[in-house]
Amino acid sequence: MGSRGDVRERTGTWTPWTVAGLLVLATAGLLLRAGLYVGVSPAFLPAFFTLVFACDMMTAAALGAQFRNGGSPRQLVVAAAYAWSTTIVAMQALVFPGVVTATGPLTNLPSSAPWLWTAWHVGFPLLLGLGLAPWPRGLHARLEATRHRGRLLLATFAVAVGAGLGVGLFAAYGAAHLPTIMVDGDYTTLTRVWGPWIVLVNVGSLVLGIAGTVRRRVRGLETWVVAALVSTNCDALLVLLARDRFTLGWYGARAMAVFASVVVLAAVLRESALLHRRLQGVAQTLRAQNDELREAQALREHLIAVVSHEMRTPLAGVHGYLEIVEEESDGLARDMLRRSLVLTRRLQLLSEDLLTVASRGRALSLQAEPVDVESALAECLRGFPDLAATSSASPGLRVQADPLRLQQILANLVRNAQKYGAQPITLSAESDAAAGVAHLKVTDAGEGIDPELAERLFTRYARGEGLGQHGSGLGLAVVKDLSEAMSGGASYDVAANVFRVTLPLASTVVSDEQSGGVTASRTTPLEPAEDALP
């Protein structure tokens, strides 16, 4: 009803208004032959009360559920109208003779049923009109922003039902204290004395409802509530003008009451059907997109695996040949060969990065052994000969790690600092004997990383916007995966602008293989990282 969760009508905007116009025409036609006697049907009133009670109760429940799940506050008011109608109709059925029992379970004074009818045809249209009428500025927003929709719904229903029960019991047992509005089945007093006021309330509620609906230019469910308002107006008019029972006007009035109970429920059910159809379409689209994404993911991983494997063998061969030639060269040739070795080393590490990405969620072979940290840091910087960078570590500091994977980690951190930070870059390492770990740190002279980006630094494909640098967004994800695979971890300190990798000290790792001087080999499953990263 003009709020989130609304389902717009796919039929024309004028459909509810057309129905409302037809109701008016039908009422005019009924009034022309309102006095035509149709006959008594003993089953009619029980069926009438049962149908109206059931439809009103379901409508109140459906609208209340929509409000509870984030619908418009106007739905709450309309739900209260149907809760009121449900209660009054139930009280009428208990008072009216021949519906539940021959005389009615509750006391039935001459004016009990007429006063209940009056309460029904005053309270119901009044609440419907209030639900559609223009509201004070800000009221809708305040009600919509409430965090206690469930409590508000229960309180509203409690008030509506409680008021209905109170009115019903007073009409049944206290009607003697009320003015007599029906004598020996004659509606004259009701029609002449109270009728104008009842019509005034109905017409006033209808005018307010139409004004609010037109002003907000809404469509769908809210316009069907207008049709219900028109129908209950026609019901009241037929009862007041066609006073004889079991006539065409009398039956026509009950038909209008049934329509007012059914129309909003039918609109809610139709909206639910449209929403279900729409959700099915969205679900089908999402399934198709998921299939495409899975296919693309499988193809991506296959390509990465193929390319990286195809790179490894020739790179290893080229690197080996260059090492042999370097030993027998001197001068400029040696320098050029050394630079070529650096480039092939970078390509080797890149191929290992690709394999790491392709292996996420699967086993990755690690050759863990004691690694001298000072030498590892120096070896890393040799791969960046033109970079202003220094390294330092305590002599003799060793960690238990795969040497190649450790170089992957360090190279990715240095490359990240080179792209997004500022020189000089510093590599350092310190021991935390109490925790049994070593902390390897990489820092630069840049301004650091935005805290919002820092929260997702180590997720795949996360990159800073507007940095003027291009990258795969995989480097830091590889750092995280590999460090965790080697029983360590990776983090970033925003305040200090420091990347920190934690690895276990070699002296704290005890195994039968290591104690015998044999390199420990293990296969470590890499946990899948989230698909985002710098």
C-alpha positions as CSV (number, residue, x, y, z in Angstrom):
1,M,0.0,0.0,0.0
2,G,2.3,2.7,-1.3
3,S,5.3,1.2,0.5
4,R,8.1,-1.3,0.1
5,G,6.9,-4.8,-0.6
6,D,4.0,-3.5,-2.7
7,V,3.2,-5.5,-5.8
8,R,1.9,-3.2,-8.5
9,E,-1.2,-4.3,-10.4
10,R,-0.5,-5.5,-13.9
11,T,-4.0,-4.8,-15.0
12,G,-5.2,-1.3,-15.8
13,T,-5.0,1.4,-13.1
14,W,-8.8,1.9,-13.5
15,T,-9.9,-1.6,-12.8
16,P,-10.7,-1.0,-9.1
17,W,-12.4,2.3,-9.9
18,T,-14.4,0.5,-12.6
19,V,-15.5,-2.1,-10.1
20,A,-16.5,0.7,-7.7
21,G,-18.6,2.3,-10.4
22,L,-20.3,-0.9,-11.2
23,L,-21.2,-1.4,-7.5
24,V,-22.9,2.0,-7.5
25,L,-24.8,1.2,-10.6
26,A,-25.8,-2.2,-9.2
27,T,-27.0,-0.5,-6.0
28,A,-29.1,1.9,-8.0
29,G,-30.6,-1.0,-9.9
30,L,-31.4,-2.8,-6.7
31,L,-33.1,0.3,-5.2
32,L,-35.5,0.4,-8.1
33,R,-36.8,-3.1,-7.1
34,A,-35.7,-3.1,-3.5
35,G,-39.1,-4.0,-2.1
36,L,-39.4,-7.1,-4.3
37,Y,-40.0,-10.1,-1.9
38,V,-37.6,-12.9,-2.6
39,G,-38.4,-15.4,0.1
40,V,-36.9,-16.9,3.3
41,S,-33.8,-19.1,3.1
42,P,-33.1,-20.6,6.6
43,A,-29.5,-21.3,5.6
44,F,-28.7,-17.9,4.2
45,L,-27.9,-16.0,7.4
46,P,-25.6,-18.7,8.9
47,A,-23.8,-18.9,5.6
48,F,-23.6,-15.2,5.3
49,F,-22.1,-14.7,8.8
50,T,-19.7,-17.6,8.3
51,L,-18.4,-16.3,5.0
52,V,-18.0,-12.7,6.2
53,F,-16.4,-13.8,9.5
54,A,-13.9,-16.1,7.7
55,C,-13.0,-13.6,4.9
56,D,-12.6,-10.7,7.4
57,M,-10.4,-12.7,9.7
58,M,-8.1,-13.9,6.8
59,T,-7.9,-10.4,5.5
60,A,-6.9,-9.0,8.9
61,A,-4.3,-11.7,9.3
62,A,-2.9,-11.2,5.8
63,L,-2.6,-7.5,6.0
64,G,-1.1,-7.7,9.5
65,A,1.5,-10.2,8.3
66,Q,2.4,-7.8,5.4
67,F,2.8,-4.9,7.9
68,R,4.9,-7.1,10.2
69,N,7.2,-8.0,7.3
70,G,7.9,-4.4,6.4
71,G,4.7,-3.2,4.7
72,S,3.1,0.2,4.9
73,P,1.6,1.4,8.2
74,R,-1.6,2.0,6.3
75,Q,-2.0,-1.8,6.0
76,L,-2.0,-1.9,9.8
77,V,-5.0,0.5,10.0
78,V,-6.9,-1.5,7.3
79,A,-6.1,-4.7,9.1
80,A,-7.6,-3.2,12.3
81,A,-10.8,-2.4,10.3
82,Y,-11.1,-6.0,9.3
83,A,-10.3,-7.2,12.9
84,W,-13.1,-4.9,14.1
85,S,-15.5,-6.3,11.5
86,T,-14.6,-9.9,12.4
87,T,-15.4,-9.3,16.0
88,I,-18.6,-7.4,15.5
89,V,-19.8,-10.0,12.9
90,A,-19.1,-12.8,15.4
91,M,-21.1,-11.0,18.1
92,Q,-23.9,-10.5,15.7
93,A,-24.0,-14.2,14.9
94,L,-24.1,-15.0,18.6
95,V,-27.0,-12.5,19.2
96,F,-29.0,-13.1,16.0
97,P,-31.7,-15.8,16.4
98,G,-31.5,-18.7,14.0
99,V,-27.7,-18.5,13.3
100,V,-26.0,-20.4,16.0
101,T,-29.0,-21.4,18.0
102,A,-32.7,-20.7,17.7
103,T,-32.6,-17.8,20.0
104,G,-28.9,-16.9,20.0
105,P,-26.4,-17.8,22.7
106,L,-26.2,-14.2,24.0
107,T,-29.1,-12.2,25.3
108,N,-31.0,-10.7,22.4
109,L,-32.9,-7.6,23.3
110,P,-35.0,-5.9,20.5
111,S,-32.3,-3.4,19.7
112,S,-29.2,-5.7,20.2
113,A,-28.8,-6.8,16.6
114,P,-29.5,-3.3,15.1
115,W,-27.0,-1.6,17.4
116,L,-24.4,-4.2,16.4
117,W,-25.2,-3.6,12.8
118,T,-24.8,0.2,13.4
119,A,-21.4,-0.4,15.2
120,W,-20.3,-2.6,12.2
121,H,-21.4,0.0,9.6
122,V,-19.8,2.9,11.4
123,G,-16.5,1.5,12.8
124,F,-15.6,-0.5,9.7
125,P,-15.9,2.3,7.0
126,L,-14.4,4.8,9.5
127,L,-11.2,2.7,10.0
128,L,-11.0,2.0,6.2
129,G,-11.2,5.7,5.5
130,L,-8.6,6.5,8.1
131,G,-6.3,3.9,6.5
132,L,-6.5,5.7,3.2
133,A,-7.0,9.3,4.2
134,P,-4.2,11.9,4.1
135,W,-2.0,11.6,7.2
136,P,-0.2,14.4,9.1
137,R,3.3,15.0,7.7
138,G,5.8,12.6,9.3
139,L,3.3,10.2,10.8
140,H,3.8,7.6,8.1
141,A,7.5,7.9,8.3
142,R,7.6,7.5,12.1
143,L,5.3,4.5,12.0
144,E,7.3,2.9,9.1
145,A,10.6,3.4,11.0
146,T,9.4,1.7,14.1
147,R,11.5,-1.3,15.2
148,H,8.7,-2.9,17.1
149,R,6.3,-3.8,14.3
150,G,5.2,-7.1,16.0
151,R,4.3,-5.4,19.2
152,L,2.5,-2.6,17.4
153,L,0.5,-5.1,15.4
154,L,-0.5,-7.1,18.5
155,A,-1.5,-3.9,20.4
156,T,-3.6,-2.7,17.4
157,F,-5.4,-6.1,17.1
158,A,-5.9,-6.2,20.9
159,V,-7.5,-2.7,20.8
160,A,-9.7,-3.5,17.8
161,V,-10.9,-6.9,19.0
162,G,-11.2,-5.7,22.6
163,A,-13.4,-2.8,21.5
164,G,-15.5,-5.0,19.4
165,L,-16.1,-7.5,22.2
166,G,-16.9,-4.6,24.6
167,V,-19.4,-3.1,22.1
168,G,-20.9,-6.6,21.4
169,L,-21.4,-7.5,25.1
170,F,-22.9,-4.1,25.8
171,A,-25.3,-4.4,22.9
172,A,-26.3,-7.9,24.1
173,Y,-26.6,-7.2,27.8
174,G,-26.9,-3.4,28.1
175,A,-29.1,-2.6,25.1
176,A,-31.9,-1.6,27.6
177,H,-29.7,1.5,28.4
178,L,-29.5,2.4,24.7
179,P,-32.2,4.1,22.6
180,T,-34.6,1.8,20.9
181,I,-33.9,1.8,17.2
182,M,-36.1,-1.1,16.0
183,V,-39.6,-2.0,17.0
184,D,-41.2,-5.3,15.9
185,G,-38.8,-5.6,13.0
186,D,-39.5,-2.0,11.8
187,Y,-36.4,-0.1,10.9
188,T,-38.2,3.3,10.8
189,T,-36.4,4.7,13.9
190,L,-33.0,3.5,12.7
191,T,-33.6,4.9,9.2
192,R,-35.0,8.3,10.1
193,V,-33.1,9.1,13.3
194,W,-29.8,7.4,13.0
195,G,-29.7,6.7,9.3
196,P,-28.5,10.2,8.3
197,W,-25.6,10.0,10.8
198,I,-24.6,6.5,9.6
199,V,-24.7,7.7,5.9
200,L,-22.7,10.8,6.9
201,V,-20.0,8.6,8.5
202,N,-19.9,6.3,5.5
203,V,-19.8,9.0,2.8
204,G,-17.3,11.0,4.8
205,S,-15.0,8.0,5.1
206,L,-15.3,7.3,1.4
207,V,-14.5,10.9,0.5
208,L,-11.4,10.8,2.8
209,G,-10.3,7.5,1.3
210,I,-10.7,8.6,-2.3
211,A,-8.9,11.9,-1.5
212,G,-5.9,10.2,0.1
213,T,-5.7,7.6,-2.7
214,V,-5.9,10.2,-5.5
215,R,-3.5,12.5,-3.8
216,R,-0.8,9.8,-3.4
217,R,-1.5,8.5,-6.9
218,V,-1.3,5.0,-5.7
219,R,-2.6,1.8,-7.4
220,G,-3.0,-1.8,-6.6
221,L,-4.2,-2.9,-3.1
222,E,-5.0,0.5,-1.8
223,T,-7.5,1.2,-4.7
224,W,-9.2,-2.1,-3.9
225,V,-9.7,-0.9,-0.3
226,V,-11.6,2.0,-1.9
227,A,-13.8,-0.5,-3.7
228,A,-14.5,-2.1,-0.3
229,L,-15.4,1.3,1.1
230,V,-17.8,1.8,-1.8
231,S,-19.3,-1.6,-1.2
232,T,-19.9,-1.0,2.5
233,N,-21.5,2.4,1.7
234,C,-23.9,0.6,-0.7
235,D,-24.6,-2.0,1.9
236,A,-25.6,0.6,4.5
237,L,-27.7,2.5,1.9
238,L,-29.6,-0.6,0.9
239,V,-30.4,-1.5,4.5
240,L,-31.6,1.9,5.4
241,L,-33.7,2.4,2.3
242,A,-34.9,-1.1,1.7
243,R,-36.2,-1.8,5.2
244,D,-38.2,-4.9,4.6
245,R,-36.5,-8.3,5.3
246,F,-36.0,-11.0,2.7
247,T,-36.5,-8.6,-0.2
248,L,-34.3,-8.0,-3.1
249,G,-32.8,-4.9,-1.4
250,W,-32.2,-6.9,1.8
251,Y,-30.4,-9.7,0.0
252,G,-28.5,-7.1,-2.1
253,A,-27.3,-5.4,1.0
254,R,-25.8,-8.7,2.3
255,A,-24.2,-9.3,-1.0
256,M,-22.5,-5.9,-0.8
257,A,-21.3,-6.8,2.7
258,V,-19.8,-10.1,1.4
259,F,-18.1,-8.2,-1.5
260,A,-16.5,-5.7,1.0
261,S,-15.2,-8.7,2.9
262,V,-13.9,-10.6,-0.1
263,V,-12.5,-7.9,-2.4
264,V,-9.4,-6.9,-0.3
265,L,-8.6,-10.6,0.5
266,A,-8.8,-11.4,-3.2
267,A,-6.5,-8.5,-4.0
268,V,-4.0,-9.7,-1.4
269,L,-4.1,-13.2,-2.8
270,R,-3.6,-11.9,-6.3
271,E,-0.6,-9.8,-5.2
272,S,0.8,-12.9,-3.5
273,A,0.4,-14.9,-6.8
274,L,2.0,-12.1,-8.8
275,L,4.9,-11.9,-6.3
276,H,5.3,-15.6,-6.4
277,R,5.4,-15.6,-10.2
278,R,7.9,-12.8,-10.1
279,L,10.1,-14.5,-7.6
280,Q,10.0,-17.7,-9.6
281,G,11.3,-15.7,-12.6
282,V,14.0,-14.1,-10.5
283,A,15.0,-17.5,-9.1
284,Q,15.2,-19.0,-12.6
285,T,17.3,-16.1,-13.7
286,L,19.6,-16.5,-10.7
287,R,20.0,-20.2,-11.3
288,A,21.0,-19.6,-14.9
289,Q,23.5,-16.9,-13.8
290,N,24.9,-19.2,-11.1
291,D,25.4,-21.9,-13.7
292,E,27.2,-19.4,-16.0
293,L,29.3,-18.3,-13.1
294,R,30.2,-21.8,-12.1
295,E,31.2,-22.6,-15.7
296,A,33.2,-19.4,-15.9
297,Q,34.9,-20.2,-12.6
298,A,35.7,-23.7,-13.7
299,L,37.1,-22.4,-17.0
300,R,39.2,-19.7,-15.1
301,E,40.7,-22.3,-12.8
302,H,41.4,-24.6,-15.6
303,L,43.2,-21.9,-17.6
304,I,45.2,-20.8,-14.6
305,A,46.2,-24.3,-13.9
306,V,47.2,-25.0,-17.5
307,V,49.1,-21.8,-18.0
308,S,50.9,-22.1,-14.7
309,H,51.9,-25.7,-15.3
310,E,53.0,-24.8,-18.9
311,M,55.1,-22.0,-17.5
312,R,56.8,-23.9,-14.8
313,T,58.8,-26.4,-16.9
314,P,60.3,-24.0,-19.4
315,L,61.0,-21.4,-16.7
316,A,62.8,-23.9,-14.6
317,G,64.9,-25.0,-17.6
318,V,65.8,-21.4,-18.6
319,H,66.6,-20.5,-15.0
320,G,69.0,-23.5,-14.7
321,Y,70.7,-22.7,-18.0
322,L,71.2,-19.1,-16.9
323,E,72.8,-20.2,-13.7
324,I,75.2,-22.4,-15.6
325,V,76.1,-19.6,-18.0
326,E,76.5,-17.1,-15.2
327,E,79.2,-19.1,-13.5
328,E,81.3,-19.0,-16.7
329,S,80.7,-15.3,-17.5
330,D,82.1,-12.0,-16.3
331,G,81.7,-8.3,-16.5
332,L,78.7,-7.0,-18.4
333,A,77.5,-10.5,-19.4
334,R,77.4,-11.6,-15.8
335,D,75.3,-8.5,-14.9
336,M,72.9,-9.1,-17.7
337,L,72.6,-12.8,-16.8
338,R,72.0,-11.8,-13.2
339,R,69.1,-9.5,-14.3
340,S,67.8,-12.4,-16.5
341,L,67.8,-14.6,-13.4
342,V,65.9,-12.1,-11.5
343,L,63.2,-11.9,-14.2
344,T,62.9,-15.7,-14.5
345,R,62.6,-15.8,-10.7
346,R,59.8,-13.4,-10.8
347,L,58.0,-15.5,-13.5
348,Q,58.5,-18.6,-11.4
349,L,56.9,-16.9,-8.4
350,L,54.1,-15.6,-10.6
351,S,53.4,-19.2,-11.8
352,E,53.4,-20.3,-8.2
353,D,50.9,-17.6,-7.4
354,L,48.7,-18.8,-10.2
355,L,48.9,-22.4,-8.9
356,T,48.1,-21.2,-5.4
357,V,44.9,-19.5,-6.7
358,A,43.9,-22.5,-8.7
359,S,44.5,-24.8,-5.8
360,R,42.3,-23.0,-3.3
361,G,40.1,-25.4,-1.3
362,R,42.3,-28.3,-2.5
363,A,45.6,-29.7,-1.3
364,L,48.8,-27.8,-1.9
365,S,52.1,-29.5,-1.4
366,L,54.5,-27.8,1.0
367,Q,58.1,-28.7,1.6
368,A,58.6,-27.3,5.2
369,E,62.1,-26.9,6.5
370,P,64.1,-24.5,8.7
371,V,64.7,-21.3,6.7
372,D,67.2,-18.6,7.7
373,V,65.1,-15.5,7.7
374,E,67.9,-13.0,7.2
375,S,69.0,-14.9,4.0
376,A,65.3,-15.2,2.8
377,L,64.8,-11.4,3.2
378,A,68.0,-10.7,1.3
379,E,67.1,-13.2,-1.4
380,C,63.8,-11.5,-1.9
381,L,65.3,-8.0,-2.4
382,R,67.7,-9.4,-4.9
383,G,64.7,-9.8,-7.1
384,F,64.1,-6.0,-7.0
385,P,67.6,-4.6,-7.8
386,D,66.2,-1.2,-8.8
387,L,64.2,-0.8,-5.6
388,A,65.2,1.4,-2.7
389,A,64.8,-1.2,0.0
390,T,66.6,-2.6,3.1
391,S,66.2,-5.8,5.1
392,S,67.3,-6.7,8.6
393,A,66.7,-9.7,10.9
394,S,68.3,-11.2,14.0
395,P,71.3,-13.5,13.0
396,G,70.3,-17.1,13.3
397,L,66.5,-16.4,13.3
398,R,64.9,-19.4,11.5
399,V,61.3,-20.2,10.7
400,Q,59.7,-23.5,9.7
401,A,58.5,-22.8,6.1
402,D,58.6,-23.8,2.5
403,P,61.5,-21.7,1.0
404,L,59.7,-21.2,-2.3
405,R,56.4,-20.3,-0.7
406,L,58.1,-17.9,1.7
407,Q,59.6,-16.1,-1.3
408,Q,56.1,-16.0,-2.8
409,I,54.9,-14.3,0.3
410,L,57.8,-11.8,0.6
411,A,57.7,-10.9,-3.2
412,N,54.0,-10.2,-3.1
413,L,54.3,-8.0,-0.1
414,V,57.3,-6.0,-1.6
415,R,55.5,-5.8,-5.0
416,N,52.4,-4.5,-3.2
417,A,54.4,-1.8,-1.4
418,Q,56.2,-0.9,-4.6
419,K,52.8,-0.4,-6.4
420,Y,50.7,1.3,-3.8
421,G,53.2,2.7,-1.3
422,A,56.4,4.8,-1.5
423,Q,60.1,4.0,-1.2
424,P,62.1,3.3,0.8
425,I,60.7,-0.1,1.6
426,T,61.9,-2.0,4.7
427,L,61.8,-5.7,5.4
428,S,62.4,-6.8,9.0
429,A,61.9,-9.8,11.2
430,E,61.8,-10.3,15.0
431,S,61.3,-13.3,17.2
432,D,58.6,-13.9,19.7
433,A,60.0,-16.8,21.7
434,A,57.1,-16.8,24.2
435,A,54.6,-17.4,21.4
436,G,57.0,-19.6,19.4
437,V,56.7,-17.5,16.3
438,A,58.6,-15.0,14.2
439,H,57.1,-11.8,12.9
440,L,58.1,-10.8,9.4
441,K,57.3,-7.1,8.6
442,V,57.1,-5.1,5.4
443,T,56.6,-1.3,5.6
444,D,57.0,1.6,3.2
445,A,57.1,5.4,3.3
446,G,53.6,5.8,1.9
447,E,50.4,7.2,3.6
448,G,49.0,3.8,4.3
449,I,45.7,2.1,3.4
450,D,42.2,3.4,3.9
451,P,40.7,1.6,6.9
452,E,37.6,0.5,4.9
453,L,39.8,-1.2,2.3
454,A,42.0,-2.6,5.0
455,E,39.1,-4.7,6.2
456,R,39.1,-6.7,3.0
457,L,42.8,-6.5,2.0
458,F,43.3,-10.2,2.1
459,T,40.2,-11.2,0.1
460,R,40.5,-12.1,-3.5
461,Y,40.3,-9.4,-6.1
462,A,39.9,-6.5,-3.6
463,R,41.7,-3.4,-5.0
464,G,41.8,0.2,-4.0
465,E,39.9,2.5,-6.3
466,G,41.6,5.4,-8.1
467,L,45.1,4.3,-7.2
468,G,46.3,4.5,-10.8
469,Q,47.8,1.0,-10.5
470,H,46.8,-2.2,-12.2
471,G,47.0,-5.6,-10.7
472,S,45.2,-8.9,-10.4
473,G,44.1,-8.3,-6.8
474,L,45.4,-11.8,-5.9
475,G,48.8,-11.0,-4.3
476,L,47.6,-10.5,-0.7
477,A,45.2,-13.4,-0.9
478,V,48.1,-15.6,-1.9
479,V,50.0,-14.2,1.1
480,K,47.2,-15.1,3.4
481,D,46.6,-18.6,2.0
482,L,50.3,-19.5,2.1
483,S,51.0,-18.2,5.5
484,E,48.0,-20.0,7.0
485,A,49.0,-23.1,5.1
486,M,52.3,-23.0,6.9
487,S,50.6,-22.6,10.4
488,G,51.0,-18.9,10.4
489,G,49.0,-15.8,9.5
490,A,48.9,-12.5,7.7
491,S,47.6,-9.1,8.9
492,Y,47.9,-5.4,8.3
493,D,48.3,-2.7,11.0
494,V,46.5,0.4,9.8
495,A,48.0,2.7,12.4
496,A,51.6,1.7,11.7
497,N,51.2,0.9,8.0
498,V,52.8,-2.4,8.4
499,F,52.1,-5.8,6.8
500,R,52.9,-8.6,9.2
501,V,53.4,-12.3,8.5
502,T,53.6,-14.7,11.4
503,L,55.4,-18.0,11.0
504,P,56.4,-20.7,13.5
505,L,60.0,-20.7,14.8
506,A,62.0,-23.6,13.5
507,S,63.1,-24.5,17.0
508,T,59.5,-25.0,18.1
509,V,58.6,-27.5,15.4
510,V,59.6,-31.0,16.4
511,S,59.0,-34.0,14.1
512,D,60.6,-37.4,13.5
513,E,61.7,-36.3,10.1
514,Q,63.3,-33.1,11.3
515,S,65.1,-34.8,14.2
516,G,66.7,-37.1,11.7
517,G,67.8,-34.2,9.6
518,V,65.2,-34.9,6.9
519,T,63.1,-32.2,5.3
520,A,59.5,-32.4,6.4
521,S,57.0,-32.7,3.5
522,R,53.3,-32.3,4.0
523,T,50.2,-31.6,2.0
524,T,48.1,-28.8,3.4
525,P,44.5,-28.0,2.4
526,L,44.0,-24.3,1.6
527,E,40.8,-22.8,2.9
528,P,38.9,-21.0,0.2
529,A,39.3,-17.2,0.6
530,E,36.5,-14.8,-0.3
531,D,36.4,-13.6,-3.9
532,A,37.9,-10.1,-3.4
533,L,41.4,-8.6,-2.8
534,P,44.2,-5.9,-3.5
